Amino acid sequence: MSDYPTLPEFSLKGKKAIVTGGARGLGLEMSKALAQSGADVALMYVSNDKAHDLAAQIAKEYNVFCKAYKADVSNPDETRSAIENIVKEMGGVDIFVANAGVNAGGAAETYDLKTWHKLFDVNVHGVFYGVQAVSKYMLEKGKGSIIITSSISGTIVNRPQLQCAYNTTKSAVSMLTKCLAVEWAKRGVRVNAICPGYMKTDLLDNTNKENPDWEKTWLESTPMGRIGEASELKGAVVFLASDASSYVTGTELFVDGGYTAI
């Protein structure tokens, strides 16, 4: 036990959290952080068969409720049904992290329209379906924290890869964050976005293997000169989920090694 315990406002003890895409990558790190800070956590997943085992590990390690729920966030009925089920089992929802997302690059002039629609279905529509479903419970209670995983890609154009579709979806959810924050500001529900830069995930590792020259450009554009660790999002999500950020809404918190500062 530390001789210098953290501020009590950072504690999430007794809080109920839902994380979409919560069983892999950045979402898994955020799920662990919420559990470590005392929250019960529901991991929403669509394709990771290890999700249930991961949830059981988190529950055991941090002595909280943690369970995985399968739902395709691009399907509004599945999303709503899963969230209703989670709220019944957990006894409420205080924190919602809209994190599930997909990416597919390519030149705009030849970009496949089915892929374009898929990115919007998951990254934009899927975010809104989840947010709308949880807002019912949070607005009734008059309190809640919604955290949307956006990206530096909502603000800057990534180089050298071509990813017009992805960047456009992230710009959309960054604006959604601000709109909802203002709409619900006097009703007790805070809405903020986390905007990661280049972070170490399986997805990034695969991208690097296929395009080994890209990382040099990324590092040159990042003042800290390195790729971020997924665990470096933990402080950001706990801050925005907790009462430590009670006067913070409508903001984009960049975790990017300084990328957007230049």
Salt bridges, closest charged atoms under 4 A:
ASP40 OD2 - LYS16 NZ 2.84
ASP77 OD1 - ARG80 NH1 3.16
GLU89 OE1 - LYS67 NZ 2.90
ASP94 OD1 - LYS141 NZ 2.44
ASP121 OD1 - HIS125 ND1 2.99
GLU220 OE2 - LYS216 NZ 2.66
GLU229 OE2 - LYS200 NZ 3.04
GLU232 OE2 - ARG226 NH2 2.83
ASP243 OD1 - LYS143 NZ 3.00
GLU252 OE1 - LYS178 NZ 3.41
